[in-house]
Amino acid sequence: MGTINEIEEAVSKLSPTDLAAFRLWFAEFDSALWDRQFEADAKAGELDTLADEALDDLKNGRCTDL
């Protein structure tokens, strides 16, 4: 099972119980992958410009309290 089509076909054949378990697993998997990418981007300094802009907006009153 390596291609997207094969994966889609296998998922479409899951029972409702197995589909729910797969959905939960995939959400956790995808979240962990996103977290790792975000951490790597932060360590590489790729978010510094965005952080600087946000801090400048806060300093200059261009933010709204939630």
C-alpha angles and dihedrals in degrees: 000000000000112000127078090241091054091048092048091050093049092048092049089057096053120116116245090258094049091044090054090050091048091048091053093046092048094048090053092044093049092046092051091048091051091048091052091049092048091050091049091049091049092049090049091053093243092133097047095096091052091048091049091051091049093049091048090051090050093047092050097046098253094130133089122218114240 
